[in-house]
């Protein structure tokens, strides 16, 4: 197993059971674009790699922006909520530790595909994918 595949297994384990909360709560899936080794991942390249039409809107944000609410501990959290925050903190730490050039690509409108992508130590691009619904 390559280090990229080991990383995907780790990310799958860390994200198992976590749902990204929006108007529809969606799970995380891992992905790896192995034969792609450009120096940077552009919105155009994300559209191409994920098979979106050229006119599909892509917004790029930081992982910190994307995960801000999930990482925030609140006074009103019960023990279960606190454990979910800690799991998100571990997930984000693993993403930042193992993926360089980590960015979040929001693709589409209303039903938005989220690609949390970075460069693996072997030069591939991979990470997590989820979906948010915003009306």
C-alpha positions in Angstrom: 0.0 0.0 0.0 1.4 3.4 -0.9 1.5 6.3 1.5 -1.3 8.0 -0.4 -3.6 4.9 0.1 -2.6 4.7 3.7 -3.5 8.4 4.1 -6.9 7.7 2.5 -7.5 4.8 4.9 -6.6 7.1 7.9 -8.9 9.9 6.6 -11.7 7.4 6.0 -11.3 6.2 9.6 -11.2 9.7 11.1 -14.3 10.8 9.1 -16.3 7.7 9.6 -19.7 8.6 11.0 -19.1 12.3 10.8 -21.7 14.3 8.9 -21.2 17.8 7.5 -24.2 19.8 8.7 -26.1 21.8 6.2 -29.6 21.7 4.9 -28.8 18.0 4.2 -26.3 16.2 6.5 -23.8 14.5 4.3 -21.0 12.0 5.0 -17.4 12.3 3.9 -15.8 10.2 1.2 -12.1 9.9 0.3 -10.7 10.5 -3.2 -7.4 10.3 -4.9 -6.4 11.7 -8.3 -3.2 9.6 -8.8 -2.0 10.4 -12.3 -2.4 14.2 -11.8 0.8 15.9 -10.6 0.5 19.6 -11.5 2.2 22.1 -9.1 -1.2 23.5 -8.0 -4.8 22.6 -8.2 -6.9 25.3 -9.9 -10.6 25.6 -10.1 -10.4 24.7 -13.8 -8.5 21.5 -13.0 -10.9 20.5 -10.3 -13.8 20.9 -12.8 -11.9 18.8 -15.3 -10.8 16.0 -12.8 -14.3 15.7 -11.3 -16.1 15.8 -14.6 -18.0 19.1 -14.2 -19.1 21.2 -17.2 -16.7 24.2 -17.9 -19.2 26.8 -16.7 -19.8 25.2 -13.3 -18.9 27.7 -10.6 -16.0 26.9 -8.3 -15.2 28.8 -5.1 -11.9 28.2 -3.3 -11.8 28.7 0.5 -9.4 27.6 3.2 -9.9 24.5 5.3 -10.1 26.7 8.4 -13.0 28.6 6.9 -14.8 25.5 5.9 -14.4 23.7 9.2 -14.8 26.8 11.5 -18.3 25.9 12.8 -17.5 22.2 13.2 -14.3 23.0 15.3 -15.9 25.5 17.6 -16.7 24.3 21.1 -19.8 25.9 22.6 -20.9 26.3 26.2 -24.2 24.6 25.4 -22.6 21.4 24.0 -23.3 18.2 25.7 -20.8 15.4 25.9 -21.7 13.9 22.5 -21.4 17.4 20.9 -18.0 17.8 22.5 -16.8 14.4 21.2 -17.9 15.4 17.7 -15.9 18.6 17.9 -12.8 16.6 19.1 -13.2 14.2 16.1 -13.4 17.1 13.7 -10.3 18.6 15.3 -8.4 15.3 14.8 -9.6 15.1 11.2 -8.5 18.6 10.4 -5.2 18.1 12.1 -4.6 14.9 9.9 -5.5 16.8 6.8 -3.2 19.7 7.6 -0.4 17.4 8.6 -0.5 15.1 5.6 -1.7 17.3 2.7 0.2 20.3 1.5 -1.5 23.2 -0.4 -4.8 22.2 1.4 -7.8 24.0 0.0 -11.5 23.5 -0.1 -13.2 23.7 -3.5 -17.0 24.4 -3.5 -18.4 23.3 -6.8 -21.9 24.2 -8.0 -24.8 26.2 -6.7 -27.4 25.3 -4.0 -26.4 21.6 -4.1 -22.6 22.1 -3.7 -20.0 19.4 -4.0 -17.2 20.0 -1.5 -13.7 18.8 -2.4 -11.2 19.1 0.5 -8.0 18.6 -1.5 -4.3 18.8 -1.0 -1.1 17.3 -2.3 0.0 14.0 -0.8 3.7 13.4 0.0 4.0 11.4 -3.3 2.7 14.4 -5.3 -0.8 13.2 -6.0 -4.0 15.1 -5.1 -6.5 13.7 -2.7 -8.6 14.3 0.4 -12.2 14.2 1.3 -15.4 15.0 -0.6 -18.8 15.9 0.8 -21.9 17.8 -0.2 -23.8 20.8 1.2 -27.2 22.1 0.4 -27.7 25.9 0.6 -31.1 27.4 -0.4 
